[in-house]
């Protein structure tokens, strides 16, 4: 199983509309990626390692797939629609990481 993590950095002036992300963007992701998408988790940053420090990320979205190929095959035809929706909920540039889930 692989996990695609989309991490939205927290910096001065950054914004993130969690309500839109949960109600509109994530359902769009489910619709476009279909059966290849095995699961989704969404996290909202609340703090950093030091007490009172800001979270390094405003939000993180995690998408589960059986393989890298399953992700690429399902994402490619819908990349423009999914990436084009990003400005509707944030003004940050997300960082994307593909990981192999070990446990």
ZAMARGU-4260 file (C-alpha; in steps of 0.2 Angstrom, whole numbers, plus 5000, padded with zeros to 4 digits):
<rodrens>
0) 5000/5000/5000 | 5006/5018/4996 | 5001/5034/5004 | 5001/5051/4995 | 5003/5065/5007
5) 4999/5082/5002 | 5006/5095/5015 | 5000/5113/5015 | 5014/5124/5023 | 5010/5136/5036
10) 5019/5153/5033 | 5015/5171/5036 | 4999/5176/5026 | 4995/5159/5022 | 4976/5154/5022
15) 4967/5137/5022 | 4948/5135/5021 | 4946/5118/5030 | 4927/5119/5027 | 4929/5120/5008
20) 4942/5106/5008 | 4931/5094/5018 | 4915/5098/5009 | 4921/5101/4991 | 4938/5096/4987
25) 4939/5079/4996 | 4923/5073/4988 | 4930/5079/4971 | 4945/5069/4975 | 4935/5053/4979
30) 4924/5056/4963 | 4939/5058/4951 | 4950/5045/4958 | 4936/5032/4960 | 4940/5014/4966
35) 4959/5016/4965 | 4957/5027/4980 | 4957/5016/4995 | 4956/5028/5009 | 4958/5047/5015
40) 4963/5055/5030 | 4964/5074/5033 | 4973/5082/5047 | 4973/5101/5053 | 4989/5107/5060
45) 4987/5114/5078 | 5005/5117/5084 | 5024/5113/5082 | 5036/5103/5093 | 5039/5118/5105
50) 5025/5123/5116 | 5016/5138/5108 | 5025/5137/5092 | 5014/5136/5076 | 5011/5120/5066
55) 5023/5118/5051 | 5008/5114/5040 | 4991/5121/5040 | 4984/5104/5034 | 4989/5087/5028
60) 4979/5076/5016 | 4983/5058/5015 | 4977/5047/5001 | 4979/5028/5001 | 4982/5017/4985
65) 4987/4999/4982 | 5002/5005/4971 | 5011/5020/4964 | 5004/5014/4947 | 4986/5014/4953
70) 4989/5032/4960 | 4997/5038/4943 | 4984/5030/4932 | 4969/5037/4942 | 4977/5054/4945
75) 4984/5058/4928 | 4967/5061/4918 | 4961/5072/4932 | 4976/5081/4937 | 4971/5098/4930
80) 4954/5098/4938 | 4961/5092/4955 | 4976/5104/4955 | 4965/5118/4948 | 4954/5117/4963
85) 4968/5121/4975 | 4967/5140/4974 | 4949/5139/4980 | 4954/5133/4998 | 4972/5139/5000
90) 4985/5151/4994 | 5000/5140/4998 | 5010/5128/4987 | 5008/5110/4993 | 5022/5098/4995
95) 5018/5080/4989 | 5026/5065/4996 | 5023/5047/4990 | 5027/5034/5004 | 5026/5015/5006
100) 5016/5011/5021 | 5025/4999/5032 | 5014/4997/5046
</rodrens>
